[in-house]
């Protein structure tokens, strides 16, 4: 009698579960995954993009302000 917790092994002449002729599909690129995630979480992604754009613009403006030449008096 077989033990119910032990999986039964397949006979040696049984075919594999995965066919060998199937072409290997490469995983999706990071760009595709990011675009899919952005579409799925549209509002949150747009909010984060907006905050990033405002923050980067503010940083560049601040650096330009501190780096401006001073006029002689």
CHARMM internal coordinates of N, CA and C (Angstrom, degrees):
IC EDIT
DIST 1 N 1 CA 1.4485
DIST 1 CA 1 C 1.5210
ANGL 1 N 1 CA 1 C 108.42
DIST 1 C 2 N 1.3100
ANGL 1 CA 1 C 2 N 116.58
DIHE 1 N 1 CA 1 C 2 N 138.82
DIST 2 N 2 CA 1.4587
ANGL 1 C 2 N 2 CA 121.41
DIHE 1 CA 1 C 2 N 2 CA -175.91
DIST 2 CA 2 C 1.5242
ANGL 2 N 2 CA 2 C 110.12
DIHE 1 C 2 N 2 CA 2 C -84.13
DIST 2 C 3 N 1.3318
ANGL 2 CA 2 C 3 N 115.05
DIHE 2 N 2 CA 2 C 3 N 144.30
DIST 3 N 3 CA 1.4612
ANGL 2 C 3 N 3 CA 121.30
DIHE 2 CA 2 C 3 N 3 CA 177.63
DIST 3 CA 3 C 1.5280
ANGL 3 N 3 CA 3 C 108.46
DIHE 2 C 3 N 3 CA 3 C -74.25
DIST 3 C 4 N 1.3536
ANGL 3 CA 3 C 4 N 120.71
DIHE 3 N 3 CA 3 C 4 N 126.92
DIST 4 N 4 CA 1.4757
ANGL 3 C 4 N 4 CA 121.12
DIHE 3 CA 3 C 4 N 4 CA -177.13
DIST 4 CA 4 C 1.5286
ANGL 4 N 4 CA 4 C 113.44
DIHE 3 C 4 N 4 CA 4 C -66.45
DIST 4 C 5 N 1.3421
ANGL 4 CA 4 C 5 N 118.27
DIHE 4 N 4 CA 4 C 5 N -20.99
DIST 5 N 5 CA 1.4562
ANGL 4 C 5 N 5 CA 119.54
DIHE 4 CA 4 C 5 N 5 CA -179.64
DIST 5 CA 5 C 1.5275
ANGL 5 N 5 CA 5 C 112.45
DIHE 4 C 5 N 5 CA 5 C -85.99
DIST 5 C 6 N 1.3085
ANGL 5 CA 5 C 6 N 117.75
DIHE 5 N 5 CA 5 C 6 N -19.53
DIST 6 N 6 CA 1.4594
ANGL 5 C 6 N 6 CA 121.75
DIHE 5 CA 5 C 6 N 6 CA -178.69
DIST 6 CA 6 C 1.5270
ANGL 6 N 6 CA 6 C 109.24
DIHE 5 C 6 N 6 CA 6 C -92.76
DIST 6 C 7 N 1.3256
ANGL 6 CA 6 C 7 N 118.39
DIHE 6 N 6 CA 6 C 7 N 127.70
DIST 7 N 7 CA 1.4631
ANGL 6 C 7 N 7 CA 119.42
DIHE 6 CA 6 C 7 N 7 CA 177.75
DIST 7 CA 7 C 1.5214
ANGL 7 N 7 CA 7 C 110.04
DIHE 6 C 7 N 7 CA 7 C -71.74
DIST 7 C 8 N 1.3091
ANGL 7 CA 7 C 8 N 114.96
DIHE 7 N 7 CA 7 C 8 N 143.40
DIST 8 N 8 CA 1.4507
ANGL 7 C 8 N 8 CA 119.28
DIHE 7 CA 7 C 8 N 8 CA 179.53
DIST 8 CA 8 C 1.5201
ANGL 8 N 8 CA 8 C 108.89
DIHE 7 C 8 N 8 CA 8 C -78.93
DIST 8 C 9 N 1.3053
ANGL 8 CA 8 C 9 N 115.84
DIHE 8 N 8 CA 8 C 9 N 138.30
DIST 9 N 9 CA 1.4592
ANGL 8 C 9 N 9 CA 119.31
DIHE 8 CA 8 C 9 N 9 CA 178.25
DIST 9 CA 9 C 1.5229
ANGL 9 N 9 CA 9 C 108.93
DIHE 8 C 9 N 9 CA 9 C -83.12
DIST 9 C 10 N 1.3169
ANGL 9 CA 9 C 10 N 114.90
DIHE 9 N 9 CA 9 C 10 N 148.38
DIST 10 N 10 CA 1.4566
ANGL 9 C 10 N 10 CA 119.37
DIHE 9 CA 9 C 10 N 10 CA 179.94
DIST 10 CA 10 C 1.5153
ANGL 10 N 10 CA 10 C 109.21
DIHE 9 C 10 N 10 CA 10 C -82.59
DIST 10 C 11 N 1.3081
ANGL 10 CA 10 C 11 N 116.84
DIHE 10 N 10 CA 10 C 11 N 153.56
DIST 11 N 11 CA 1.4633
ANGL 10 C 11 N 11 CA 119.19
DIHE 10 CA 10 C 11 N 11 CA 178.85
DIST 11 CA 11 C 1.5287
ANGL 11 N 11 CA 11 C 110.07
DIHE 10 C 11 N 11 CA 11 C -64.33
DIST 11 C 12 N 1.3303
ANGL 11 CA 11 C 12 N 118.05
DIHE 11 N 11 CA 11 C 12 N 154.38
DIST 12 N 12 CA 1.4615
ANGL 11 C 12 N 12 CA 120.51
DIHE 11 CA 11 C 12 N 12 CA -175.23
DIST 12 CA 12 C 1.5190
ANGL 12 N 12 CA 12 C 114.04
DIHE 11 C 12 N 12 CA 12 C -64.33
DIST 12 C 13 N 1.3259
ANGL 12 CA 12 C 13 N 119.27
DIHE 12 N 12 CA 12 C 13 N -22.40
DIST 13 N 13 CA 1.4631
ANGL 12 C 13 N 13 CA 120.23
DIHE 12 CA 12 C 13 N 13 CA -179.16
DIST 13 CA 13 C 1.5294
ANGL 13 N 13 CA 13 C 112.35
DIHE 12 C 13 N 13 CA 13 C -92.85
DIST 13 C 14 N 1.3403
ANGL 13 CA 13 C 14 N 119.63
DIHE 13 N 13 CA 13 C 14 N 5.24
DIST 14 N 14 CA 1.4603
ANGL 13 C 14 N 14 CA 122.46
DIHE 13 CA 13 C 14 N 14 CA 179.52
DIST 14 CA 14 C 1.5289
ANGL 14 N 14 CA 14 C 109.79
DIHE 13 C 14 N 14 CA 14 C -75.33
DIST 14 C 15 N 1.3297
ANGL 14 CA 14 C 15 N 117.77
DIHE 14 N 14 CA 14 C 15 N 141.32
DIST 15 N 15 CA 1.4695
ANGL 14 C 15 N 15 CA 119.65
DIHE 14 CA 14 C 15 N 15 CA 179.17
DIST 15 CA 15 C 1.5286
ANGL 15 N 15 CA 15 C 110.94
DIHE 14 C 15 N 15 CA 15 C -69.86
DIST 15 C 16 N 1.3269
ANGL 15 CA 15 C 16 N 115.13
DIHE 15 N 15 CA 15 C 16 N 155.15
DIST 16 N 16 CA 1.4643
ANGL 15 C 16 N 16 CA 120.30
DIHE 15 CA 15 C 16 N 16 CA 178.13
DIST 16 CA 16 C 1.5235
ANGL 16 N 16 CA 16 C 109.99
DIHE 15 C 16 N 16 CA 16 C -67.50
DIST 16 C 17 N 1.3235
ANGL 16 CA 16 C 17 N 115.28
DIHE 16 N 16 CA 16 C 17 N 158.19
DIST 17 N 17 CA 1.4659
ANGL 16 C 17 N 17 CA 120.37
DIHE 16 CA 16 C 17 N 17 CA 179.38
DIST 17 CA 17 C 1.5279
ANGL 17 N 17 CA 17 C 110.98
DIHE 16 C 17 N 17 CA 17 C -71.45
DIST 17 C 18 N 1.3299
ANGL 17 CA 17 C 18 N 117.62
DIHE 17 N 17 CA 17 C 18 N -31.40
DIST 18 N 18 CA 1.4566
ANGL 17 C 18 N 18 CA 121.11
DIHE 17 CA 17 C 18 N 18 CA 179.14
DIST 18 CA 18 C 1.5216
ANGL 18 N 18 CA 18 C 109.09
DIHE 17 C 18 N 18 CA 18 C -106.45
DIST 18 C 19 N 1.3186
ANGL 18 CA 18 C 19 N 117.40
DIHE 18 N 18 CA 18 C 19 N 128.51
DIST 19 N 19 CA 1.4644
ANGL 18 C 19 N 19 CA 119.08
DIHE 18 CA 18 C 19 N 19 CA 179.74
DIST 19 CA 19 C 1.5258
ANGL 19 N 19 CA 19 C 110.73
DIHE 18 C 19 N 19 CA 19 C -71.36
DIST 19 C 20 N 1.3186
ANGL 19 CA 19 C 20 N 115.75
DIHE 19 N 19 CA 19 C 20 N 141.81
DIST 20 N 20 CA 1.4628
ANGL 19 C 20 N 20 CA 120.88
DIHE 19 CA 19 C 20 N 20 CA -178.54
DIST 20 CA 20 C 1.5229
ANGL 20 N 20 CA 20 C 111.38
DIHE 19 C 20 N 20 CA 20 C -74.96
DIST 20 C 21 N 1.3436
ANGL 20 CA 20 C 21 N 118.12
DIHE 20 N 20 CA 20 C 21 N -19.42
DIST 21 N 21 CA 1.4614
ANGL 20 C 21 N 21 CA 121.45
DIHE 20 CA 20 C 21 N 21 CA -176.05
DIST 21 CA 21 C 1.5309
ANGL 21 N 21 CA 21 C 112.37
DIHE 20 C 21 N 21 CA 21 C -83.20
DIST 21 C 22 N 1.3223
ANGL 21 CA 21 C 22 N 118.36
DIHE 21 N 21 CA 21 C 22 N -7.62
DIST 22 N 22 CA 1.4693
ANGL 21 C 22 N 22 CA 120.42
DIHE 21 CA 21 C 22 N 22 CA -178.37
DIST 22 CA 22 C 1.5278
ANGL 22 N 22 CA 22 C 109.40
DIHE 21 C 22 N 22 CA 22 C -70.31
DIST 22 C 23 N 1.3313
ANGL 22 CA 22 C 23 N 117.69
DIHE 22 N 22 CA 22 C 23 N 131.55
DIST 23 N 23 CA 1.4641
ANGL 22 C 23 N 23 CA 119.71
DIHE 22 CA 22 C 23 N 23 CA 179.91
DIST 23 CA 23 C 1.5299
ANGL 23 N 23 CA 23 C 110.65
DIHE 22 C 23 N 23 CA 23 C -69.63
DIST 23 C 24 N 1.3082
ANGL 23 CA 23 C 24 N 115.26
DIHE 23 N 23 CA 23 C 24 N 143.75
DIST 24 N 24 CA 1.4638
ANGL 23 C 24 N 24 CA 120.36
DIHE 23 CA 23 C 24 N 24 CA 179.10
DIST 24 CA 24 C 1.5219
ANGL 24 N 24 CA 24 C 108.63
DIHE 23 C 24 N 24 CA 24 C -75.90
DIST 24 C 25 N 1.3119
ANGL 24 CA 24 C 25 N 117.03
DIHE 24 N 24 CA 24 C 25 N 122.14
DIST 25 N 25 CA 1.4548
ANGL 24 C 25 N 25 CA 122.22
DIHE 24 CA 24 C 25 N 25 CA 179.92
DIST 25 CA 25 C 1.5245
ANGL 25 N 25 CA 25 C 108.29
DIHE 24 C 25 N 25 CA 25 C -94.41
DIST 25 C 26 N 1.3406
ANGL 25 CA 25 C 26 N 117.62
DIHE 25 N 25 CA 25 C 26 N 121.72
DIST 26 N 26 CA 1.4632
ANGL 25 C 26 N 26 CA 118.27
DIHE 25 CA 25 C 26 N 26 CA 179.91
DIST 26 CA 26 C 1.5261
ANGL 26 N 26 CA 26 C 110.56
DIHE 25 C 26 N 26 CA 26 C -68.51
DIST 26 C 27 N 1.3144
ANGL 26 CA 26 C 27 N 117.22
DIHE 26 N 26 CA 26 C 27 N 151.52
DIST 27 N 27 CA 1.4672
ANGL 26 C 27 N 27 CA 118.85
DIHE 26 CA 26 C 27 N 27 CA 178.36
DIST 27 CA 27 C 1.5218
ANGL 27 N 27 CA 27 C 110.10
DIHE 26 C 27 N 27 CA 27 C -65.63
DIST 27 C 28 N 1.3364
ANGL 27 CA 27 C 28 N 117.83
DIHE 27 N 27 CA 27 C 28 N 152.13
DIST 28 N 28 CA 1.4654
ANGL 27 C 28 N 28 CA 119.73
DIHE 27 CA 27 C 28 N 28 CA -179.50
DIST 28 CA 28 C 1.5252
ANGL 28 N 28 CA 28 C 111.03
DIHE 27 C 28 N 28 CA 28 C -62.89
DIST 28 C 29 N 1.3117
ANGL 28 CA 28 C 29 N 115.71
DIHE 28 N 28 CA 28 C 29 N 149.97
DIST 29 N 29 CA 1.4593
ANGL 28 C 29 N 29 CA 119.97
DIHE 28 CA 28 C 29 N 29 CA -178.23
DIST 29 CA 29 C 1.5265
ANGL 29 N 29 CA 29 C 110.08
DIHE 28 C 29 N 29 CA 29 C -71.19
DIST 29 C 30 N 1.3287
ANGL 29 CA 29 C 30 N 114.72
DIHE 29 N 29 CA 29 C 30 N 164.83
DIST 30 N 30 CA 1.4615
ANGL 29 C 30 N 30 CA 119.51
DIHE 29 CA 29 C 30 N 30 CA -179.83
DIST 30 CA 30 C 1.5247
ANGL 30 N 30 CA 30 C 110.65
DIHE 29 C 30 N 30 CA 30 C -64.89
DIST 30 C 31 N 1.3163
ANGL 30 CA 30 C 31 N 117.54
DIHE 30 N 30 CA 30 C 31 N -31.93
DIST 31 N 31 CA 1.4660
ANGL 30 C 31 N 31 CA 120.91
DIHE 30 CA 30 C 31 N 31 CA 179.45
DIST 31 CA 31 C 1.5260
ANGL 31 N 31 CA 31 C 109.45
DIHE 30 C 31 N 31 CA 31 C -65.85
DIST 31 C 32 N 1.3340
ANGL 31 CA 31 C 32 N 116.97
DIHE 31 N 31 CA 31 C 32 N -45.06
DIST 32 N 32 CA 1.4618
ANGL 31 C 32 N 32 CA 119.71
DIHE 31 CA 31 C 32 N 32 CA 178.83
DIST 32 CA 32 C 1.5203
ANGL 32 N 32 CA 32 C 111.17
DIHE 31 C 32 N 32 CA 32 C -63.06
DIST 32 C 33 N 1.3292
ANGL 32 CA 32 C 33 N 117.02
DIHE 32 N 32 CA 32 C 33 N -41.56
DIST 33 N 33 CA 1.4617
ANGL 32 C 33 N 33 CA 119.70
DIHE 32 CA 32 C 33 N 33 CA 178.72
DIST 33 CA 33 C 1.5190
ANGL 33 N 33 CA 33 C 111.19
DIHE 32 C 33 N 33 CA 33 C -64.77
DIST 33 C 34 N 1.3341
ANGL 33 CA 33 C 34 N 117.52
DIHE 33 N 33 CA 33 C 34 N -39.56
DIST 34 N 34 CA 1.4628
ANGL 33 C 34 N 34 CA 120.83
DIHE 33 CA 33 C 34 N 34 CA 179.49
DIST 34 CA 34 C 1.5266
ANGL 34 N 34 CA 34 C 110.54
DIHE 33 C 34 N 34 CA 34 C -66.90
DIST 34 C 35 N 1.3319
ANGL 34 CA 34 C 35 N 117.06
DIHE 34 N 34 CA 34 C 35 N -41.53
DIST 35 N 35 CA 1.4659
ANGL 34 C 35 N 35 CA 119.75
DIHE 34 CA 34 C 35 N 35 CA 179.27
DIST 35 CA 35 C 1.5269
ANGL 35 N 35 CA 35 C 110.86
DIHE 34 C 35 N 35 CA 35 C -65.38
DIST 35 C 36 N 1.3331
ANGL 35 CA 35 C 36 N 117.05
DIHE 35 N 35 CA 35 C 36 N -40.74
DIST 36 N 36 CA 1.4606
ANGL 35 C 36 N 36 CA 120.44
DIHE 35 CA 35 C 36 N 36 CA 178.78
DIST 36 CA 36 C 1.5239
ANGL 36 N 36 CA 36 C 110.34
DIHE 35 C 36 N 36 CA 36 C -63.53
DIST 36 C 37 N 1.3419
ANGL 36 CA 36 C 37 N 116.32
DIHE 36 N 36 CA 36 C 37 N -40.76
DIST 37 N 37 CA 1.4584
ANGL 36 C 37 N 37 CA 120.68
DIHE 36 CA 36 C 37 N 37 CA 179.23
DIST 37 CA 37 C 1.5265
ANGL 37 N 37 CA 37 C 110.41
DIHE 36 C 37 N 37 CA 37 C -67.04
DIST 37 C 38 N 1.3414
ANGL 37 CA 37 C 38 N 116.81
DIHE 37 N 37 CA 37 C 38 N -37.70
DIST 38 N 38 CA 1.4584
ANGL 37 C 38 N 38 CA 120.28
DIHE 37 CA 37 C 38 N 38 CA -178.73
DIST 38 CA 38 C 1.5253
ANGL 38 N 38 CA 38 C 110.84
DIHE 37 C 38 N 38 CA 38 C -67.93
DIST 38 C 39 N 1.3224
ANGL 38 CA 38 C 39 N 116.84
DIHE 38 N 38 CA 38 C 39 N -37.11
DIST 39 N 39 CA 1.4635
ANGL 38 C 39 N 39 CA 120.03
DIHE 38 CA 38 C 39 N 39 CA 177.76
DIST 39 CA 39 C 1.5177
ANGL 39 N 39 CA 39 C 110.09
DIHE 38 C 39 N 39 CA 39 C -67.96
DIST 39 C 40 N 1.3264
ANGL 39 CA 39 C 40 N 116.31
DIHE 39 N 39 CA 39 C 40 N -39.15
DIST 40 N 40 CA 1.4618
ANGL 39 C 40 N 40 CA 120.20
DIHE 39 CA 39 C 40 N 40 CA -178.45
DIST 40 CA 40 C 1.5216
ANGL 40 N 40 CA 40 C 111.48
DIHE 39 C 40 N 40 CA 40 C -68.73
DIST 40 C 41 N 1.3354
ANGL 40 CA 40 C 41 N 117.78
DIHE 40 N 40 CA 40 C 41 N -37.37
DIST 41 N 41 CA 1.4674
ANGL 40 C 41 N 41 CA 121.96
DIHE 40 CA 40 C 41 N 41 CA -178.65
DIST 41 CA 41 C 1.5191
ANGL 41 N 41 CA 41 C 108.67
DIHE 40 C 41 N 41 CA 41 C -114.95
DIST 41 C 42 N 1.3133
ANGL 41 CA 41 C 42 N 117.49
DIHE 41 N 41 CA 41 C 42 N 59.76
DIST 42 N 42 CA 1.4494
ANGL 41 C 42 N 42 CA 123.01
DIHE 41 CA 41 C 42 N 42 CA -171.57
DIST 42 CA 42 C 1.5116
ANGL 42 N 42 CA 42 C 115.61
DIHE 41 C 42 N 42 CA 42 C -57.67
DIST 42 C 43 N 1.3143
ANGL 42 CA 42 C 43 N 117.72
DIHE 42 N 42 CA 42 C 43 N -53.72
DIST 43 N 43 CA 1.4684
ANGL 42 C 43 N 43 CA 120.40
DIHE 42 CA 42 C 43 N 43 CA -175.19
DIST 43 CA 43 C 1.5304
ANGL 43 N 43 CA 43 C 111.70
DIHE 42 C 43 N 43 CA 43 C -65.00
DIST 43 C 44 N 1.3111
ANGL 43 CA 43 C 44 N 116.80
DIHE 43 N 43 CA 43 C 44 N -43.47
DIST 44 N 44 CA 1.4666
ANGL 43 C 44 N 44 CA 121.11
DIHE 43 CA 43 C 44 N 44 CA -179.79
DIST 44 CA 44 C 1.5320
ANGL 44 N 44 CA 44 C 110.34
DIHE 43 C 44 N 44 CA 44 C -65.19
DIST 44 C 45 N 1.3276
ANGL 44 CA 44 C 45 N 116.94
DIHE 44 N 44 CA 44 C 45 N -40.41
DIST 45 N 45 CA 1.4580
ANGL 44 C 45 N 45 CA 120.37
DIHE 44 CA 44 C 45 N 45 CA 179.29
DIST 45 CA 45 C 1.5280
ANGL 45 N 45 CA 45 C 110.86
DIHE 44 C 45 N 45 CA 45 C -64.72
DIST 45 C 46 N 1.3207
ANGL 45 CA 45 C 46 N 116.90
DIHE 45 N 45 CA 45 C 46 N -41.69
DIST 46 N 46 CA 1.4659
ANGL 45 C 46 N 46 CA 120.02
DIHE 45 CA 45 C 46 N 46 CA 178.83
DIST 46 CA 46 C 1.5260
ANGL 46 N 46 CA 46 C 110.93
DIHE 45 C 46 N 46 CA 46 C -65.83
DIST 46 C 47 N 1.3169
ANGL 46 CA 46 C 47 N 117.11
DIHE 46 N 46 CA 46 C 47 N -38.12
DIST 47 N 47 CA 1.4602
ANGL 46 C 47 N 47 CA 120.70
DIHE 46 CA 46 C 47 N 47 CA 177.92
DIST 47 CA 47 C 1.5256
ANGL 47 N 47 CA 47 C 110.12
DIHE 46 C 47 N 47 CA 47 C -63.92
DIST 47 C 48 N 1.3074
ANGL 47 CA 47 C 48 N 117.26
DIHE 47 N 47 CA 47 C 48 N -46.10
DIST 48 N 48 CA 1.4628
ANGL 47 C 48 N 48 CA 120.28
DIHE 47 CA 47 C 48 N 48 CA 179.35
DIST 48 CA 48 C 1.5178
ANGL 48 N 48 CA 48 C 111.65
DIHE 47 C 48 N 48 CA 48 C -65.14
DIST 48 C 49 N 1.3279
ANGL 48 CA 48 C 49 N 117.28
DIHE 48 N 48 CA 48 C 49 N -38.71
DIST 49 N 49 CA 1.4623
ANGL 48 C 49 N 49 CA 120.38
DIHE 48 CA 48 C 49 N 49 CA 177.14
DIST 49 CA 49 C 1.5236
ANGL 49 N 49 CA 49 C 110.52
DIHE 48 C 49 N 49 CA 49 C -63.47
DIST 49 C 50 N 1.3368
ANGL 49 CA 49 C 50 N 116.70
DIHE 49 N 49 CA 49 C 50 N -42.95
DIST 50 N 50 CA 1.4615
ANGL 49 C 50 N 50 CA 120.45
DIHE 49 CA 49 C 50 N 50 CA 178.74
DIST 50 CA 50 C 1.5134
ANGL 50 N 50 CA 50 C 112.63
DIHE 49 C 50 N 50 CA 50 C -63.67
DIST 50 C 51 N 1.3293
ANGL 50 CA 50 C 51 N 116.39
DIHE 50 N 50 CA 50 C 51 N -43.72
DIST 51 N 51 CA 1.4653
ANGL 50 C 51 N 51 CA 119.94
DIHE 50 CA 50 C 51 N 51 CA 178.09
DIST 51 CA 51 C 1.5274
ANGL 51 N 51 CA 51 C 111.41
DIHE 50 C 51 N 51 CA 51 C -63.31
DIST 51 C 52 N 1.3138
ANGL 51 CA 51 C 52 N 116.86
DIHE 51 N 51 CA 51 C 52 N -39.36
DIST 52 N 52 CA 1.4611
ANGL 51 C 52 N 52 CA 120.87
DIHE 51 CA 51 C 52 N 52 CA 178.14
DIST 52 CA 52 C 1.5212
ANGL 52 N 52 CA 52 C 110.42
DIHE 51 C 52 N 52 CA 52 C -65.19
DIST 52 C 53 N 1.3359
ANGL 52 CA 52 C 53 N 117.57
DIHE 52 N 52 CA 52 C 53 N -43.34
DIST 53 N 53 CA 1.4566
ANGL 52 C 53 N 53 CA 121.22
DIHE 52 CA 52 C 53 N 53 CA -179.70
DIST 53 CA 53 C 1.5284
ANGL 53 N 53 CA 53 C 111.21
DIHE 52 C 53 N 53 CA 53 C -64.22
DIST 53 C 54 N 1.3259
ANGL 53 CA 53 C 54 N 117.43
DIHE 53 N 53 CA 53 C 54 N -42.80
DIST 54 N 54 CA 1.4691
ANGL 53 C 54 N 54 CA 121.26
DIHE 53 CA 53 C 54 N 54 CA 179.01
DIST 54 CA 54 C 1.5332
ANGL 54 N 54 CA 54 C 110.16
DIHE 53 C 54 N 54 CA 54 C -65.89
DIST 54 C 55 N 1.3171
ANGL 54 CA 54 C 55 N 116.89
DIHE 54 N 54 CA 54 C 55 N -43.46
DIST 55 N 55 CA 1.4624
ANGL 54 C 55 N 55 CA 120.73
DIHE 54 CA 54 C 55 N 55 CA 179.95
DIST 55 CA 55 C 1.5150
ANGL 55 N 55 CA 55 C 112.56
DIHE 54 C 55 N 55 CA 55 C -63.89
DIST 55 C 56 N 1.3149
ANGL 55 CA 55 C 56 N 117.61
DIHE 55 N 55 CA 55 C 56 N -43.58
DIST 56 N 56 CA 1.4623
ANGL 55 C 56 N 56 CA 120.92
DIHE 55 CA 55 C 56 N 56 CA 179.45
DIST 56 CA 56 C 1.5228
ANGL 56 N 56 CA 56 C 111.16
DIHE 55 C 56 N 56 CA 56 C -67.39
DIST 56 C 57 N 1.3298
ANGL 56 CA 56 C 57 N 116.80
DIHE 56 N 56 CA 56 C 57 N -41.49
DIST 57 N 57 CA 1.4587
ANGL 56 C 57 N 57 CA 120.11
DIHE 56 CA 56 C 57 N 57 CA 177.34
DIST 57 CA 57 C 1.5250
ANGL 57 N 57 CA 57 C 110.93
DIHE 56 C 57 N 57 CA 57 C -62.93
DIST 57 C 58 N 1.3211
ANGL 57 CA 57 C 58 N 117.27
DIHE 57 N 57 CA 57 C 58 N -41.78
DIST 58 N 58 CA 1.4600
ANGL 57 C 58 N 58 CA 121.17
DIHE 57 CA 57 C 58 N 58 CA 178.53
DIST 58 CA 58 C 1.5252
ANGL 58 N 58 CA 58 C 111.00
DIHE 57 C 58 N 58 CA 58 C -63.60
DIST 58 C 59 N 1.3181
ANGL 58 CA 58 C 59 N 117.38
DIHE 58 N 58 CA 58 C 59 N -41.67
DIST 59 N 59 CA 1.4513
ANGL 58 C 59 N 59 CA 121.12
DIHE 58 CA 58 C 59 N 59 CA 178.53
DIST 59 CA 59 C 1.5242
ANGL 59 N 59 CA 59 C 111.36
DIHE 58 C 59 N 59 CA 59 C -62.35
DIST 59 C 60 N 1.3220
ANGL 59 CA 59 C 60 N 117.07
DIHE 59 N 59 CA 59 C 60 N -45.04
DIST 60 N 60 CA 1.4654
ANGL 59 C 60 N 60 CA 120.43
DIHE 59 CA 59 C 60 N 60 CA 179.40
DIST 60 CA 60 C 1.5246
ANGL 60 N 60 CA 60 C 111.43
DIHE 59 C 60 N 60 CA 60 C -65.48
DIST 60 C 61 N 1.3290
ANGL 60 CA 60 C 61 N 116.87
DIHE 60 N 60 CA 60 C 61 N -39.67
DIST 61 N 61 CA 1.4620
ANGL 60 C 61 N 61 CA 120.46
DIHE 60 CA 60 C 61 N 61 CA 177.90
DIST 61 CA 61 C 1.5272
ANGL 61 N 61 CA 61 C 110.85
DIHE 60 C 61 N 61 CA 61 C -65.54
DIST 61 C 62 N 1.3078
ANGL 61 CA 61 C 62 N 117.79
DIHE 61 N 61 CA 61 C 62 N -40.67
DIST 62 N 62 CA 1.4585
ANGL 61 C 62 N 62 CA 121.92
DIHE 61 CA 61 C 62 N 62 CA 178.36
DIST 62 CA 62 C 1.5304
ANGL 62 N 62 CA 62 C 111.24
DIHE 61 C 62 N 62 CA 62 C -64.57
DIST 62 C 63 N 1.3244
ANGL 62 CA 62 C 63 N 116.91
DIHE 62 N 62 CA 62 C 63 N -42.76
DIST 63 N 63 CA 1.4610
ANGL 62 C 63 N 63 CA 120.35
DIHE 62 CA 62 C 63 N 63 CA 177.61
DIST 63 CA 63 C 1.5260
ANGL 63 N 63 CA 63 C 111.42
DIHE 62 C 63 N 63 CA 63 C -65.16
DIST 63 C 64 N 1.3155
ANGL 63 CA 63 C 64 N 117.09
DIHE 63 N 63 CA 63 C 64 N -38.31
DIST 64 N 64 CA 1.4673
ANGL 63 C 64 N 64 CA 120.18
DIHE 63 CA 63 C 64 N 64 CA 177.80
DIST 64 CA 64 C 1.5310
ANGL 64 N 64 CA 64 C 110.24
DIHE 63 C 64 N 64 CA 64 C -67.20
DIST 64 C 65 N 1.3284
ANGL 64 CA 64 C 65 N 117.47
DIHE 64 N 64 CA 64 C 65 N -36.40
DIST 65 N 65 CA 1.4600
ANGL 64 C 65 N 65 CA 121.26
DIHE 64 CA 64 C 65 N 65 CA 179.33
DIST 65 CA 65 C 1.5301
ANGL 65 N 65 CA 65 C 111.12
DIHE 64 C 65 N 65 CA 65 C -65.87
DIST 65 C 66 N 1.3452
ANGL 65 CA 65 C 66 N 115.96
DIHE 65 N 65 CA 65 C 66 N -44.99
DIST 66 N 66 CA 1.4612
ANGL 65 C 66 N 66 CA 119.24
DIHE 65 CA 65 C 66 N 66 CA 179.81
DIST 66 CA 66 C 1.5295
ANGL 66 N 66 CA 66 C 112.37
DIHE 65 C 66 N 66 CA 66 C -72.42
DIST 66 C 67 N 1.2939
ANGL 66 CA 66 C 67 N 118.11
DIHE 66 N 66 CA 66 C 67 N -23.95
DIST 67 N 67 CA 1.4538
ANGL 66 C 67 N 67 CA 121.68
DIHE 66 CA 66 C 67 N 67 CA -178.73
DIST 67 CA 67 C 1.5150
ANGL 67 N 67 CA 67 C 114.32
DIHE 66 C 67 N 67 CA 67 C -93.71
DIST 67 C 68 N 1.3184
ANGL 67 CA 67 C 68 N 117.97
DIHE 67 N 67 CA 67 C 68 N 4.38
DIST 68 N 68 CA 1.4681
ANGL 67 C 68 N 68 CA 120.39
DIHE 67 CA 67 C 68 N 68 CA -178.27
DIST 68 CA 68 C 1.5206
ANGL 68 N 68 CA 68 C 110.19
DIHE 67 C 68 N 68 CA 68 C -69.10
DIST 68 C 69 N 1.3077
ANGL 68 CA 68 C 69 N 117.09
DIHE 68 N 68 CA 68 C 69 N 146.61
DIST 69 N 69 CA 1.4730
ANGL 68 C 69 N 69 CA 118.70
DIHE 68 CA 68 C 69 N 69 CA 177.98
DIST 69 CA 69 C 1.5293
ANGL 69 N 69 CA 69 C 110.70
DIHE 68 C 69 N 69 CA 69 C -73.06
DIST 69 C 70 N 1.2903
ANGL 69 CA 69 C 70 N 114.84
DIHE 69 N 69 CA 69 C 70 N 144.76
DIST 70 N 70 CA 1.4684
ANGL 69 C 70 N 70 CA 119.95
DIHE 69 CA 69 C 70 N 70 CA 178.49
DIST 70 CA 70 C 1.5140
ANGL 70 N 70 CA 70 C 109.21
DIHE 69 C 70 N 70 CA 70 C -91.02
DIST 70 C 71 N 1.3014
ANGL 70 CA 70 C 71 N 116.64
DIHE 70 N 70 CA 70 C 71 N 141.75
DIST 71 N 71 CA 1.4674
ANGL 70 C 71 N 71 CA 121.13
DIHE 70 CA 70 C 71 N 71 CA 179.16
DIST 71 CA 71 C 1.5277
ANGL 71 N 71 CA 71 C 109.39
DIHE 70 C 71 N 71 CA 71 C -86.23
DIST 71 C 72 N 1.3337
ANGL 71 CA 71 C 72 N 116.33
DIHE 71 N 71 CA 71 C 72 N 138.61
DIST 72 N 72 CA 1.4744
ANGL 71 C 72 N 72 CA 117.82
DIHE 71 CA 71 C 72 N 72 CA 177.61
DIST 72 CA 72 C 1.5255
ANGL 72 N 72 CA 72 C 110.46
DIHE 71 C 72 N 72 CA 72 C -69.23
DIST 72 C 73 N 1.2830
ANGL 72 CA 72 C 73 N 116.85
DIHE 72 N 72 CA 72 C 73 N 144.75
DIST 73 N 73 CA 1.4676
ANGL 72 C 73 N 73 CA 122.11
DIHE 72 CA 72 C 73 N 73 CA -179.18
DIST 73 CA 73 C 1.5044
ANGL 73 N 73 CA 73 C 111.91
DIHE 72 C 73 N 73 CA 73 C -89.85
END
COOR INIT
IC SEED 1 N 1 CA 1 C
IC BUILD
